Amino acid sequence: MRASSLFAESVFTTSAAAGRRRCPRLAAVPVTLFFSTGRGSPAMAEEAQQPRGVKVGGIHDAPAGRENDLTTVELARFAVAEHNSKANAMLELERVVKVRQQVVGGFMHYLTVEVKEPGGANKLYEAKVWERAWENFKQLQDFKPLDDATA
């Protein structure tokens, strides 16, 4: 008799009023699950969906074309408007240059944006926006000029 069968029979026995009764049909199913290789596990499915070299929870570049996506542009407008209200500034969003993301209890969006300053010069800024869409929550975490970056 195989070791897995012995394990199953010893674990999956039930006691009746006066003696023991075995449940061999029940025993076969858990043994299969217990000794499975894990090929269909949720962790492996998630791992297969991740591009090679990208760590879960790490910052990664968004797919190409995301700069022009309506949702991304709205996040950039939100970031510029929040910065303007906090810093009493008058920046105007010109375009989104680059998008990076991180999964952190929602999404942390790292947006490189080109803005027009009051003097008319265009400059690059890095905006960091935390979003939890299911709660309708957005918060500007950081908004800073990129060093010596004039667009």
DORO-741586 format. One record per residue: residue in one letter; residue number from 0; x, y, z of N, C-alpha, C, O, CB in turn. Coordinates in pm, whole numbers, plus 32768, in hexadecimal, padded with zeros to 4 digits. Glycine has a CB too. Layout:
BEGIN
PT   r     k   n.px   n.py   n.pz   ca.px   ca.py   ca.pz   c.px   c.py   c.pz   o.px   o.py   o.pz   cb.px   cb.py   cb.pz
PT   A   NUM      X      Y      Z       X       Y       Z      X      Y      Z      X      Y      Z       X       Y       Z
...
***
This chain:
BEGIN
PT   r     k   n.px   n.py   n.pz   ca.px   ca.py   ca.pz   c.px   c.py   c.pz   o.px   o.py   o.pz   cb.px   cb.py   cb.pz
PT   M     0   8055   7F8A   8000    8000    8000    8000   8059   807C   8000   80BE   8080   8046    7F9F    8000    807B
PT   R     1   8034   80E2   7FB2    8085    815B    7FA7   8078   81B0   8025   8015   81A8   806F    805C    81AC    7F2C
PT   A     2   80DE   8201   803C    80DF    8257    80B3   806B   82BA   80B0   802F   82D7   8117    8163    82A3    80BE
PT   S     3   804B   82EE   8039    7FDE    834F    8030   7F58   830F   8054   7F02   834F   8090    7FD7    838C    7FA5
PT   S     4   7F46   828F   802F    7ECA    824A    8051   7EC1   8232   80E6   7E56   8241   8122    7EC0    81C4    8006
PT   L     5   7F32   820E   8124    7F33    81FA    81B6   7F11   827B   81FD   7EC4   827D   825D    7FBC    81C6    81E5
PT   F     6   7F4B   82E8   81CC    7F2F    836A    8208   7E9A   838A   81FE   7E5B   83B4   825F    7F82    83D8    81C5
PT   A     7   7E64   8377   8188    7DD7    8398    8172   7D7C   8344   81C9   7D1C   8378   8203    7DB3    8386    80E0
PT   E     8   7D98   82C3   81D2    7D41    826C    8221   7D4D   828C   82B6   7CEA   8283   82FF    7D63    81D9    8208
PT   S     9   7DC5   82B0   82E3    7DD3    82CE    8371   7D92   8353   8395   7D60   8363   8404    7E67    82CF    8398
PT   V    10   7D93   83B1   833A    7D5A    8434    8356   7CC3   8435   8345   7C7C   8471   8395    7D99    849D    82FD
PT   F    11   7C92   83F5   82DE    7C05    83FD    82BD   7BB7   8382   82E9   7B77   833F   8297    7BF5    8411    8229
PT   T    12   7BBC   8363   8368    7B67    82FB    83A1   7B06   833F   83FF   7B27   83A3   843E    7BBB    828D    83EC
PT   T    13   7A8F   8309   8406    7A2C    8342    8460   7A06   82D9   84C6   7A0C   8262   84A8    79AF    8374    8412
PT   S    14   79E0   8303   853A    79B9    82A1    85A0   7921   8298   85A4   78DB   82FD   85AC    79F1    82C7    862B
PT   A    15   78F0   821E   85A0    7861    8205    85B1   784A   81EF   8646   78A8   81F9   8695    782F    818A    855B
PT   A    16   77D1   81D1   866D    77B0    81C1    86FB   7807   8157   873C   783A   816E   87AA    771D    819D    870C
PT   A    17   7819   80E2   86FC    7862    8076    873E   78E8   805A   86FD   7938   8013   8738    7810    7FF9    873E
PT   G    18   7904   808D   8689    7981    8069    8647   79AA   80D2   85E2   797A   8144   85E2    7974    7FE3    8602
PT   R    19   7A06   80A9   858B    7A3A    8108    8528   7A08   80E3   849E   79FC   806D   847C    7AD5    810B    8529
PT   R    20   79EC   8148   8450    79C1    8133    83C6   7A1C   8187   836C   7A33   81FD   8386    7929    815A    83B3
PT   R    21   7A4E   814A   8303    7AA9    8190    82A8   7A5B   81D2   8237   79F2   81A0   820D    7B12    812F    826E
PT   C    22   7A8F   8241   8207    7A51    828A    8198   7AB5   8295   8126   7AF0   82FF   8112    7A21    8318    81C6
PT   P    23   7ACA   8228   80D9    7B32    822B    8072   7B17   828F   8002   7B76   82C6   7FCA    7B42    81A2    8037
PT   R    24   7A9A   82A8   7FDE    7A7E    8308    7F73   7AA7   8394   7F9C   7AE0   83DF   7F4C    79E9    8305    7F4E
PT   L    25   7A8C   83B7   8016    7AB1    843A    8049   7B48   8448   804F   7B7D   84B5   8038    7A73    8451    80D2
PT   A    26   7B8C   83DD   806E    7C1D    83E2    8080   7C66   8400   7FFF   7CD0   843F   8002    7C4E    8361    80BA
PT   A    27   7C34   83D6   7F8F    7C7B    83E7    7F10   7C86   8479   7EE7   7CEC   84A1   7EB0    7C35    8398    7EA3
PT   V    28   7C22   84C8   7EFF    7C22    8553    7ED4   7C8A   85A6   7F1F   7CDB   85E8   7EDE    7B98    8590    7EE6
PT   P    29   7C8A   85A6   7FA4    7CED    85F8    7FEA   7D7D   85CE   7FD1   7DD7   8622   7FD1    7CD2    85F4    807D
PT   V    30   7D94   854D   7FBC    7E1D    8520    7FA2   7E4E   855D   7F20   7EC1   8588   7F17    7E24    8486    7F9B
PT   T    31   7DF9   8563   7EBD    7E1F    85A0    7E3E   7E41   8633   7E53   7EA4   8663   7E1D    7DAE    8590    7DD6
PT   L    32   7DF1   8679   7EA0    7E0C    8706    7EBB   7E88   8718   7F11   7ED7   8774   7EFC    7D94    8747    7EFE
PT   F    33   7E98   86C1   7F71    7F08    86CB    7FCD   7F8D   86B9   7F85   7FEE   86FE   7FA2    7EFB    8665    803D
PT   F    34   7F91   865C   7F27    800D    863D    7EE1   8017   8680   7E58   806A   8659   7E07    801B    85A9    7ED1
PT   S    35   7FC2   86E4   7E3E    7FC7    8724    7DBB   8047   8776   7DAF   8083   879C   7E13    7F4B    877E    7DA4
PT   T    36   806E   8791   7D35    80EB    87D8    7D1C   80DB   886F   7D25   8140   88B6   7D27    8121    87B4    7C94
PT   G    37   8062   88A2   7D29    804D    8932    7D34   804D   8979   7CAF   8057   89F3   7CAB    80B5    896D    7D8B
PT   R    38   8041   892F   7C41    8044    8970    7BBE   7FD1   89D0   7BA9   7FDE   8A2E   7B5B    8043    8908    7B52
PT   G    39   7F61   89BC   7BEB    7EEE    8A12    7BD6   7ED4   8A71   7C48   7E66   8AA6   7C54    7E75    89BF    7BBE
PT   S    40   7F37   8A88   7C9D    7F22    8ADC    7D12   7F13   8B6F   7CE9   7F4B   8B99   7C84    7F96    8ACC    7D75
PT   P    41   7EC9   8BBD   7D38    7EB8    8C4C    7D18   7F3C   8C97   7D16   7F4D   8CF3   7CC5    7E5B    8C8C    7D7D
PT   A    42   7F99   8C74   7D6D    801A    8CBA    7D70   8065   8CA5   7CED   80A4   8D02   7CB9    806F    8C89    7DE6
PT   M    43   8060   8C2C   7CB8    80A6    8C11    7C3B   8060   8C56   7BC7   80A3   8C81   7B69    80AF    8B7A    7C22
PT   A    44   7FDC   8C62   7BCB    7F94    8CA8    7B61   7FB9   8D3C   7B61   7FCC   8D77   7AF7    7EFB    8C96    7B71
PT   E    45   7FC3   8D77   7BD8    7FE9    8E04    7BE4   8078   8E18   7BB1   8095   8E7A   7B6D    7FDD    8E35    7C76
PT   E    46   80CF   8DBA   7BD4    815A    8DC2    7BAB   8166   8DBB   7B13   81B9   8E00   7AD7    81AC    8D52    7BEB
PT   A    47   8113   8D68   7AD4    8117    8D58    7A43   80E9   8DD7   79FC   8114   8DF0   798B    80C0    8CE3    7A18
PT   Q    48   8095   8E28   7A3B    8063    8EA3    79FD   80C7   8F15   7A06   80BD   8F75   79BA    7FE0    8ECC    7A3D
PT   Q    49   8126   8F0D   7A61    8188    8F77    7A72   81F3   8F6E   7A05   8225   8F01   79E9    81C8    8F70    7AFD
PT   P    50   8216   8FDE   79C6    8283    8FDB    7966   8305   8FB4   79AC   8318   8FD2   7A21    8292    9065    7920
PT   R    51   835C   8F70   7964    83DB    8F46    799F   842B   8FC0   79CC   8431   9025   7986    842E    8EF2    7938
PT   G    52   8468   8FB7   7A40    84BA    9022    7A74   846E   908B   7AC2   84AC   90E7   7AF9    8500    9062    7A04
PT   V    53   83E9   9082   7ACB    8399    90E3    7B16   8375   90A5   7B9C   833A   903A   7BA1    8319    910D    7AC7
PT   K    54   8398   90E8   7C08    8377    90B7    7C8D   82EB   90E4   7CB4   82C3   9155   7C97    83DE    90E6    7CF4
PT   V    55   82A2   908B   7CF6    821E    90AF    7D27   8230   911B   7D91   8281   910B   7DEC    81D2    9033    7D61
PT   G    56   81E7   9189   7D86    81F2    91F7    7DE4   825B   925D   7DBD   8266   92C7   7DFB    8210    91C3    7E6C
PT   G    57   82AA   923F   7D56    8310    929B    7D29   82D7   9302   7CC8   8268   92F1   7C95    8382    9250    7CE7
PT   I    58   8323   936A   7CB0    82F9    93D1    7C50   831C   93A0   7BC4   838D   9375   7BAB    833E    945C    7C6F
PT   H    59   82BC   93A6   7B6A    82D5    937A    7AE1   8295   93DB   7A7E   8235   9421   7A9E    829F    92EB    7ACB
PT   D    60   82CD   93DD   7A05    8296    9432    799C   820D   9401   7972   81F6   9388   7969    82F5    9437    7922
PT   A    61   81B3   945D   795A    812D    943A    7929   8139   9412   7896   8199   9437   7853    80C9    94B2    793B
PT   P    62   80D7   93C7   7863    80DB    93A0    77D6   80E2   9419   7779   80B4   9486   779B    805F    934C    77B4
PT   A    63   811D   9405   7705    812C    9471    76A2   80A4   94AC   767F   8041   9464   7674    8173    943D    7622
PT   G    64   80A0   952E   766E    8024    9572    764A   7FD3   95A1   76C1   7F6F   95E7   76AF    7FD1    9518    75F7
PT   R    65   7FFB   957A   7739    7FAF    95A0    77B1   7FB6   9636   77CB   7F61   966D   7811    7FE3    9554    782B
PT   E    66   801A   9679   7791    8029    970A    77A6   7FB0   9757   7770   7F8D   97C0   77A5    80A9    973D    7763
PT   N    67   7F71   9722   7708    7F00    9767    76C9   7E79   9732   76F9   7E11   9760   76CB    7F08    975A    7633
PT   D    68   7E7B   96D3   7753    7E00    9699    7788   7DB3   9703   77D8   7DEF   9750   7822    7E1E    961D    77E0
PT   L    69   7D2F   9705   77C8    7CDC    976A    780B   7CEC   9766   78A3   7CF4   97CF   78E3    7C49    9755    77E6
PT   T    70   7CF1   96EF   78DB    7D01    96E2    796D   7D86   971C   799B   7D8C   975F   7A02    7CF7    964E    7997
PT   T    71   7DEF   9704   794F    7E73    9739    7972   7E75   97D1   7968   7EAD   9814   79BF    7EDF    96FD    7916
PT   V    72   7E39   9807   7900    7E35    9899    78EF   7DE4   98D8   7960   7E08   9943   7991    7DF6    98BE    7865
PT   E    73   7D77   9897   7989    7D29    98CA    79FA   7D7B   98C9   7A7B   7D72   9927   7ACB    7CA8    9877    7A0D
PT   L    74   7DCA   9860   7A91    7E21    985C    7B07   7E88   98CC   7B02   7EA5   990A   7B68    7E68    97D3    7B11
PT   A    75   7EBF   98E6   7A8C    7F21    9952    7A7D   7EE1   99DA   7A97   7F1C   9A2F   7AD9    7F5F    994F    79F0
PT   R    76   7E69   99EF   7A63    7E21    9A6E    7A7D   7E07   9A7E   7B13   7E16   9AEB   7B4A    7D9B    9A72    7A2F
PT   F    77   7DDF   9A10   7B52    7DC7    9A12    7BE3   7E47   9A3B   7C2C   7E44   9A8F   7C87    7D97    9988    7C15
PT   A    78   7EB8   99FF   7C05    7F38    9A1C    7C47   7F5E   9AAF   7C39   7F88   9AEE   7C9A    7FA7    99C3    7C0D
PT   V    79   7F50   9AE5   7BC0    7F73    9B72    7BA9   7F15   9BCE   7BF7   7F42   9C2F   7C33    7F6D    9B94    7B12
PT   A    80   7E94   9BAF   7BF6    7E32    9C02    7C40   7E4D   9BFE   7CD6   7E46   9C66   7D18    7DA2    9BD2    7C23
PT   E    81   7E6B   9B89   7D0C    7E8A    9B7E    7D9B   7F08   9BCD   7DBD   7F0D   9C14   7E21    7E9C    9AEA    7DC4
PT   H    82   7F6E   9BBF   7D69    7FEA    9C09    7D80   7FD0   9CA0   7D7B   8000   9CEA   7DD0    8056    9BE2    7D18
PT   N    83   7F83   9CCB   7D18    7F64    9D5B    7D0C   7F1C   9D8F   7D88   7F3A   9DFD   7DB7    7F0D    9D74    7C90
PT   S    84   7EBE   9D41   7DBD    7E74    9D71    7E33   7ECB   9D6F   7EB1   7EBC   9DC7   7F06    7DF7    9D1B    7E49
PT   K    85   7F24   9D0F   7EBE    7F7A    9D08    7F35   7FEC   9D6D   7F31   8010   9DA7   7F97    7FB4    9C7B    7F44
PT   A    86   8025   9D83   7EBA    809A    9DD9    7EAE   8078   9E64   7E78   80D2   9EB5   7E5F    8101    9D98    7E54
PT   N    87   7FF7   9E80   7E66    7FCB    9EFF    7E2D   8016   9F1C   7DAA   804A   9F89   7D95    7FE0    9F71    7E93
PT   A    88   8018   9EB6   7D54    805F    9EC0    7CD4   7FFA   9ECA   7C62   7F82   9EBD   7C77    80BD    9E46    7CBF
PT   M    89   802D   9EE1   7BEA    7FD6    9EEF    7B74   800A   9E99   7B02   8013   9EC7   7A90    7FCD    9F84    7B48
PT   L    90   802D   9E1C   7B1F    805F    9DC3    7AB7   7FEC   9D8F   7A61   7F7D   9D7E   7A92    80AD    9D4D    7AF5
PT   E    91   8008   9D77   79E0    7FA4    9D3E    7984   7FDD   9CBD   7949   804E   9CBA   791A    7F7F    9DA4    7913
PT   L    92   7F8D   9C54   794D    7FB8    9BD4    7915   7FC0   9BDD   787D   7F61   9C07   783C    7F58    9B63    793F
PT   E    93   8032   9BB5   7846    8042    9BAE    77B4   802E   9B1E   7784   7FDF   9B05   7729    80CF    9BE2    778B
PT   R    94   8077   9ABF   77C2    806A    9A33    779B   80AA   99D8   7803   80F8   9A04   7857    80AC    9A1B    7711
PT   V    95   8086   9958   77FC    80C4    98F2    7851   8134   98B4   7800   811F   9886   7790    805B    9884    7880
PT   V    96   81AC   98B3   7838    8222    9882    77F1   823A   97EE   780C   8257   97A1   77B1    829D    98D4    7818
PT   K    97   822E   97C6   788B    824E    973C    78B2   81F4   9712   7925   81CE   9763   797A    82E3    972E    78DA
PT   V    98   81D2   9690   7927    817E    965A    7992   81C0   95DE   79CB   81E6   9583   7981    80EF    963A    795E
PT   R    99   81CD   95DB   7A4F    81FA    9563    7A96   8195   9549   7B04   8152   95A5   7B33    828C    9575    7AD1
PT   Q   100   818A   94C9   7B2D    8127    94A5    7B92   8161   9445   7BF8   81C4   9400   7BDF    80AC    9467    7B4F
PT   Q   101   811F   9442   7C6C    8142    93E7    7CD7   80C1   93BF   7D1E   806B   9413   7D37    81A9    9427    7D3C
PT   V   102   80B4   933E   7D3D    803E    930E    7D85   805A   931B   7E1A   80B5   92DB   7E4E    801B    927A    7D5E
PT   V   103   800B   9370   7E5F    801C    9388    7EEF   7F95   93A7   7F2D   7F77   941B   7F46    8080    93FD    7F09
PT   G   104   7F44   9343   7F46    7EBE    935E    7F7C   7E74   93BB   7F1F   7E37   941C   7F4B    7EC6    939B    8009
PT   G   105   7E78   939D   7EA2    7E47    93F1    7E36   7EB9   9401   7DD4   7F09   93A5   7DC3    7E13    947B    7E6A
PT   F   106   7EC3   9472   7D94    7F31    948D    7D38   7F76   950F   7D5F   7F35   9572   7D7F    7EFF    9495    7CA7
PT   M   107   7FFB   950C   7D5D    804A    9586    7D68   8076   95A4   7CD9   80BE   9556   7C9B    80C7    9576    7DCC
PT   H   108   804A   9616   7CA5    806B    963E    7C1C   80DE   96A2   7C22   80D7   9705   7C6B    7FEE    967C    7BD3
PT   Y   109   8146   9688   7BD7    81B7    96E3    7BC9   81AD   971F   7B3E   81C9   96DB   7ADA    8243    9699    7BE1
PT   L   110   8186   979C   7B36    816D    97DE    7AB6   81D7   9848   7A9D   81EB   98A1   7AEF    80E0    981C    7AB3
PT   T   111   821B   983E   7A2C    8273    98A9    7A00   821E   98FF   79A3   81F1   98D1   793B    82F6    9873    79B9
PT   V   112   820A   997D   79CB    81B2    99D5    7980   81FD   9A51   7951   8259   9A82   7992    8138    99FE    79D6
PT   E   113   81D3   9A83   78DF    8208    9B01    78AC   819F   9B6B   78CA   812B   9B5D   78A5    8228    9AF9    7811
PT   V   114   81CA   9BD5   790E    816E    9C41    7932   81A3   9CC6   78FE   821B   9CD8   78E9    8158    9C46    79CB
PT   K   115   8147   9D22   78EC    816D    9DAA    78C3   816B   9E00   7940   8108   9E06   7988    810C    9DE3    7855
PT   E   116   81DB   9E43   7959    81E5    9E9C    79CC   81AE   9F25   79A6   819F   9F43   792F    8279    9EA6    79FD
PT   P   117   8191   9F7A   7A0A    8156    9FFE    79ED   81A8   A052   798B   816E   A0A2   7940    8147    A04A    7A6D
PT   G   118   822A   A044   7988    827D    A091    792B   8278   A05C   789C   82AF   A09A   7842    830D    A091    795A
PT   G   119   8236   9FED   7887    8229    9FB4    7801   8288   9F41   77E5   827B   9EFE   777E    823F    A01F    779D
PT   A   120   82E7   9F29   783D    8347    9EBB    7828   8308   9E35   784E   82BB   9E2C   78AE    83C9    9ED3    7879
PT   N   121   832A   9DCE   7802    82FD    9D47    7823   8366   9D01   7877   83DE   9D0D   785D    82DE    9CF6    77A3
PT   K   122   8338   9CB8   78DC    8394    9C73    7937   835A   9BEB   795A   82E1   9BD8   795B    83AD    9CC7    79B7
PT   L   123   83B3   9B8B   7978    8389    9B05    799E   8380   9AF8   7A36   83D7   9B28   7A7F    83EA    9A9C    7965
PT   Y   124   8317   9AB7   7A62    8300    9A9C    7AF1   82E2   9A08   7B03   82B0   99C6   7AA8    828D    9AF4    7B29
PT   E   125   8300   99D7   7B79    82DD    994E    7B9F   826C   9956   7C06   827D   9991   7C70    835A    9900    7BD8
PT   A   126   81FA   991A   7BE5    8187    9917    7C40   8175   9889   7C72   8183   9829   7C27    8105    994B    7BFB
PT   K   127   8157   987E   7CF2    813F    97FB    7D2F   80B1   97FE   7D68   8095   9847   7DC7    81AA    97DA    7D9F
PT   V   128   8057   97AE   7D2C    7FCA    97AF    7D52   7FA2   9724   7D81   7FB4   96C2   7D39    7F70    97DD    7CDD
PT   W   129   7F6A   971C   7DFA    7F38    969E    7E31   7EA4   9697   7E13   7E59   96F5   7E30    7F54    9693    7ECC
PT   E   130   7E79   9627   7DD9    7DED    9618    7DB2   7DB7   9591   7DE0   7DF5   9528   7DCE    7DDD    9626    7D1A
PT   R   131   7D40   9597   7E1E    7CF1    951F    7E3E   7C6A   9534   7DFA   7C0F   956D   7E35    7CE2    9507    7EDC
PT   A   132   7C60   9505   7D7E    7BEB    9522    7D2A   7B69   94EE   7D66   7B01   952E   7D59    7BFE    94E7    7CA0
PT   W   133   7B6E   947A   7DA8    7AF4    9440    7DE1   7ABC   9493   7E53   7A48   9483   7E78    7B0F    93B2    7E11
PT   E   134   7B0C   94EC   7E8C    7ADF    9546    7EF7   7AD0   95D5   7EC5   7AB0   962F   7F12    7B41    9542    7F6D
PT   N   135   7AE6   95EB   7E43    7AE4    9670    7E09   7B44   96CD   7E53   7B22   973E   7E76    7A54    96AA    7E0C
PT   F   136   7BBE   969A   7E6B    7C23    96E1    7EBA   7C9C   9700   7E62   7CCF   96A9   7E1C    7C4E    968C    7F35
PT   K   137   7CC9   977E   7E66    7D43    97AA    7E23   7D8A   980B   7E81   7D4A   985F   7EC0    7D26    97EC    7D98
PT   Q   138   7E0E   97FD   7E89    7E5A    9859    7EDE   7EE1   9875   7E9D   7F28   981A   7E75    7E6D    981D    7F6D
PT   L   139   7F01   98F5   7E93    7F84    991C    7E5F   7FEB   9908   7ECD   7FE3   9948   7F36    7F82    99B1    7E2D
PT   Q   140   804A   98B1   7EB6    80B2    9894    7F18   812B   98F0   7F07   8168   991B   7F69    80DD    9802    7F0C
PT   D   141   814C   990F   7E89    81C3    995F    7E6F   81B6   99A0   7DE6   817B   9966   7D8A    8244    9908    7E78
PT   F   142   81ED   9A16   7DD8    81EE    9A5C    7D57   826B   9AB2   7D57   8272   9B18   7D9C    816B    9AB4    7D42
PT   K   143   82CE   9A8A   7D09    834D    9AD4    7D0C   8386   9AE1   7C7F   8371   9A8A   7C2A    83B2    9A8D    7D68
PT   P   144   83CE   9B4F   7C68    840C    9B61    7BE4   8480   9AFE   7BD3   84C8   9AE0   7C32    843F    9BF2    7BD2
PT   L   145   8490   9ACD   7B5A    8504    9A7A    7B3D   857C   9AD7   7B2D   8570   9B40   7AEC    84EE    9A22    7ABC
PT   D   146   85EB   9AB4   7B66    8662    9B0A    7B65   868D   9B2F   7AD7   86A1   9AD7   7A83    86D5    9AC5    7BAE
PT   D   147   869A   9BAE   7ABF    86C8    9BE4    7A3E   867E   9BA9   79C7   86BA   9B93   795E    875D    9BCB    7A2F
PT   A   148   85FE   9B90   79D7    85B1    9B55    796A   8553   9BBD   792F   84EB   9BDD   7968    8561    9ADA    799A
PT   T   149   857A   9BEF   78BD    8524    9C4C    7875   84F7   9C06   77F7   8549   9BD1   77AC    856D    9CD3    7855
PT   A   150   8475   9C04   77E0    8441    9BBB    776B   8448   9C0F   76EE   8420   9BE1   7683    83B0    9B90    7784
***
